[in-house]
Amino acid sequence: MKAMILAAGRGERMKPLTDNLPKPLLKASGKPLLQYHIEGLVRAGVTEIIINHARLGQMIEEQIGDGSAWDVPIRYSAEGDTALETGGGIRLALPLLGSQPFVVVNADVYTNYDFSVLPDQPVDKAHLVMVQNPQHNLQGDFALNAGRLSDEGDARLTYSGIAVFRPALFDGSEPGAFPLAPLLRQAMAERKVSGEFFQGEWLDIGTPERLQALNQFLQK
């Protein structure tokens, strides 16, 4: 199974740390955020990793390389200086990802989620891992009920940035920059999105303060 790590975000909220460094290369306990995901995906048996990047992306390629350090092939989907947003970025990488379902994980989250439990052949167009709502997203994103995700409902959880997608999720989309959420909401309206609730370690590393909190957590 292939996996894609989304690493093209500009990291505006991380300034000034990201003025001269891509956010996925910021370190937590001495290790780049990106490396935690590579190691987790390799442990889960992923056969190939695709990493997208935009501004300063060449630094990612230079530091991470071809994956030989982790015994996994790593290829890159370059978006230029301007990122294509999550939906557009994944769509651009589809030729590298192939025709089978693939794992997607946001580079700027930290988690001890076991990627090996993800379904390699989800019944639906997408399978999302949901987590408890953090302080910065108390309203949540989607409602999970009996393993199905919906855009409607009171008991909303937060999308963790970890998922399995079928390429069919992007059928009908056009090249260019576009968000992922509208595609997911359309698939949910068709009852073609499953989900699970993960209660382990998870942190969205969106600000310098959260990066500092992660460093403190890892050094305990």
Secondary structure by P-SEA (a helix, b strand, c coil): cbbbbbccccccccccccccccccccccccccaaaaaaaaaaaacccbbbbbbccaaaaaaaaacccccccbbbbbbbcccccccaaaaaaaacccccccbbbbbbcccccccccccccccccccbbbbbccccccccccccccccccccccccbbbbcccccccccccccccccccccaaaaaaaaaaaccbbbbbbcccccccccaaaaaaaaaaaac
